[in-house]
Amino acid sequence: MKLILSDVRDLPIKSDDKYHVIYNDGNLHYCIGCFGCWIKTPGQCVIKDGYSNMGQLLSRCDELILVSKCTYGGFSPFIKNLLDRSISYISPYFVTRNGEMHHKRRYDNVISISAYFYGEDISQSEKETAKSLVSANAVNYDGKVKNVLFFSTAEEVKAVLI
């Protein structure tokens, strides 16, 4: 399954057996850093707002597709918040990968990440920052980067996703 996290509401892709699409419904609460998803309810966020299963959704996907406005080289607040709420995808325990300390996998799947950033006048510096951010997320998820693409408008992203 491909999991799509999007701050653009009207993508041409709908949730079905192949895709699971998550948009902002206005109910997403911020991660409070309680680590309940690691300790109290492993793999499941303790905040009951309709987004508590983000770690489990990641465990069932082979590709994570992020559609986000490029905000100073980072994700939009909604996408950043969803990724924060997905921390239950990884284990609280550590392993060494490529000489660096990272969280251990909780699940067996390997996620490839595609990021589609949009925004007017995205600078080269912001593009480099965004690429580094997606790469860092892939390392943290013990996954890989598939694509990091930049567009001027959300409409251009929609056209590519068709």
C-alpha positions as CSV (number, residue, x, y, z in Angstrom):
1,M,0.0,0.0,0.0
2,K,1.1,3.6,-0.6
3,L,0.4,5.9,2.3
4,I,-0.2,9.5,1.1
5,L,0.0,12.4,3.7
6,S,-1.1,15.6,2.0
7,D,-1.8,19.1,3.0
8,V,-3.6,19.5,-0.4
9,R,-7.2,18.4,0.1
10,D,-8.3,17.5,-3.4
11,L,-5.7,15.2,-4.8
12,P,-6.8,13.0,-7.8
13,I,-6.1,9.9,-5.7
14,K,-8.7,8.4,-3.3
15,S,-8.2,5.8,-0.5
16,D,-8.7,2.2,-1.8
17,D,-6.8,-1.1,-1.6
18,K,-3.7,0.5,-3.2
19,Y,-3.7,3.9,-1.5
20,H,-4.5,5.3,1.9
21,V,-4.8,9.1,1.7
22,I,-4.7,11.3,4.8
23,Y,-5.8,14.9,4.7
24,N,-6.2,17.5,7.4
25,D,-9.7,17.1,8.8
26,G,-9.1,19.8,11.4
27,N,-8.9,17.3,14.3
28,L,-5.2,16.5,14.4
29,H,-3.7,17.2,17.9
30,Y,0.0,17.8,18.3
31,C,2.4,15.2,19.7
32,I,2.9,15.9,23.4
33,G,6.1,13.9,23.7
34,C,4.6,11.6,26.3
35,F,6.1,8.5,24.7
36,G,2.9,6.6,25.4
37,C,3.1,5.1,21.9
38,W,6.4,3.5,23.0
39,I,5.6,2.5,26.5
40,K,1.8,2.4,27.3
41,T,0.4,1.4,24.0
42,P,3.3,0.3,21.8
43,G,2.7,1.2,18.1
44,Q,-0.4,3.3,18.9
45,C,-0.6,6.9,20.0
46,V,-2.5,7.5,23.2
47,I,-4.2,10.7,21.8
48,K,-7.6,9.7,20.4
49,D,-8.2,12.1,17.5
50,G,-8.4,9.8,14.5
51,Y,-4.7,9.9,13.9
52,S,-3.5,7.6,16.6
53,N,-2.8,4.7,14.2
54,M,-0.1,6.5,12.2
55,G,2.6,4.0,13.2
56,Q,0.4,1.1,12.2
57,L,-0.4,2.7,8.9
58,L,3.3,3.1,8.2
59,S,3.9,-0.6,9.1
60,R,1.5,-1.6,6.3
61,C,2.9,0.6,3.6
62,D,5.8,0.2,1.1
63,E,5.8,3.8,0.0
64,L,5.2,7.0,2.0
65,I,4.2,9.8,-0.3
66,L,4.4,13.3,1.3
67,V,2.6,16.2,-0.4
68,S,3.6,19.4,1.3
69,K,4.0,23.1,0.9
70,C,7.7,23.8,1.2
71,T,8.0,25.8,4.4
72,Y,11.6,27.3,4.7
73,G,13.0,24.0,3.4
74,G,10.8,21.9,5.6
75,F,7.3,20.4,5.7
76,S,4.1,22.2,6.3
77,P,2.9,22.2,9.9
78,F,0.3,19.6,9.2
79,I,2.8,17.1,7.5
80,K,5.4,17.8,10.2
81,N,2.7,17.0,12.9
82,L,1.7,13.8,11.2
83,L,5.3,12.7,11.1
84,D,5.7,13.5,14.7
85,R,2.6,11.5,15.5
86,S,4.2,8.6,13.5
87,I,7.1,8.0,16.0
88,S,5.4,4.8,17.1
89,Y,6.5,3.3,13.8
90,I,10.0,2.9,15.3
91,S,11.0,1.2,18.6
92,P,12.4,3.2,21.6
93,Y,15.4,0.9,21.5
94,F,18.6,1.8,19.6
95,V,20.8,0.2,17.0
96,T,23.9,1.3,15.2
97,R,23.5,1.7,11.4
98,N,26.3,3.0,9.3
99,G,28.2,4.1,12.4
100,E,25.3,6.2,13.7
101,M,22.9,5.6,16.5
102,H,19.2,5.2,15.4
103,H,16.0,3.8,16.7
104,K,15.5,0.1,16.0
105,R,12.7,-1.0,13.7
106,R,9.5,-2.1,15.2
107,Y,8.1,-3.6,11.9
108,D,9.6,-5.6,9.1
109,N,8.6,-3.4,6.1
110,V,11.0,-1.1,4.3
111,I,9.5,2.2,3.4
112,S,10.5,4.2,0.4
113,I,9.7,7.9,0.7
114,S,8.6,10.3,-2.0
115,A,8.2,13.9,-1.2
116,Y,6.4,16.4,-3.5
117,F,7.0,19.9,-2.3
118,Y,5.2,22.9,-3.8
119,G,5.5,26.7,-3.3
120,E,6.3,29.8,-5.2
121,D,10.0,30.8,-5.5
122,I,11.5,27.8,-3.5
123,S,15.2,28.8,-3.3
124,Q,18.0,26.4,-4.0
125,S,19.0,26.5,-0.3
126,E,15.4,25.5,0.7
127,K,15.5,22.6,-1.9
128,E,18.8,21.3,-0.4
129,T,17.4,21.6,3.1
130,A,14.2,19.7,2.1
131,K,16.2,17.0,0.4
132,S,18.4,16.6,3.5
133,L,15.2,16.5,5.7
134,V,13.6,13.7,3.6
135,S,16.9,11.8,3.7
136,A,17.1,12.1,7.5
137,N,13.5,10.9,7.8
138,A,14.4,7.9,5.6
139,V,17.4,7.1,7.8
140,N,15.2,7.4,10.9
141,Y,12.6,5.0,9.5
142,D,15.4,2.7,8.2
143,G,14.0,3.2,4.7
144,K,15.1,4.8,1.5
145,V,14.4,8.0,-0.5
146,K,12.6,7.4,-3.8
147,N,11.9,10.9,-5.0
148,V,12.1,14.5,-3.8
149,L,10.5,16.8,-6.3
150,F,9.6,20.5,-6.3
151,F,6.7,22.3,-8.0
152,S,5.5,25.9,-8.1
153,T,1.9,25.1,-7.3
154,A,-0.2,22.4,-5.7
155,E,-2.0,22.0,-9.1
156,E,1.3,20.9,-10.7
157,V,1.7,18.2,-7.9
158,K,-1.9,17.0,-8.6
159,A,-1.1,16.6,-12.3
160,V,2.0,14.5,-11.6
161,L,0.0,12.2,-9.2
162,I,-2.7,11.3,-11.8
